[in-house]
Amino acid sequence: MKLIYKDYVFPFQETNLERIIYGKYFKINTKDNSLSLHIQLDDEQMLLEFSKSLKATCGFLRDQETEPYIGIYIDLQIFVDEFNKRYNLHAEIIVDYEGD
């Protein structure tokens, strides 16, 4: 399973889904920290909801990938757009080019 955003690919087994950092964003980064995204949202409660939703979706989809020829991915832009629509929010994805 993979998480994708534009041309960026996060293989799930090599990716950290980080906790809410300073109550302002959710961090997705590779374990070697070479690539990082932040989901920016100023509402800490909704960041917690975002975190739970993404992790639950990943867990469900990962369980469906039962054979090596089955490839599953989550398009993070669509996931964030749908989350924004569902909760009437304005979360945005920011690429962290420095891996901080």
Buried (B, 14 or more C-beta within 10 A) or exposed (E): BBBBBEEBBBEBEBBEBBEBEEEBBBBBBBEEEEBBBBBBBEBEEBBBBBBEBBEEEBEEBEEEEEEEEEEBBBBBEEBBEEBBEEBEBEBEBEEBEEEE
